[in-house]
Amino acid sequence: MEIELSICGTISGSIVKATMRHDGAIRYAGQTYKTPSAAAACGVNRNGWSFWEYERYPGEWVSIDAMRK
């Protein structure tokens, strides 16, 4: 069974949702991306590690970069 983490980000004021797989790949808008930045790009250059967030505790959203530390 693969473990996936629900993540989200904000683009032009709208919240977008994705899932991060155990291998670090991100499934967003029907595609799988190898890196968080590729999934966050949407036509512009973004740092995906700071763009995507997950809910560490109820109501506490932190960037996925926190998982690397």
Buried (B, 14 or more C-beta within 10 A) or exposed (E): EEEBBEBBBEEEEEEBEBBBEEEEBBBBEEEEBEEBBBBBBEEEEBEBBBBBBBEEEEEEEEBBBEEEE
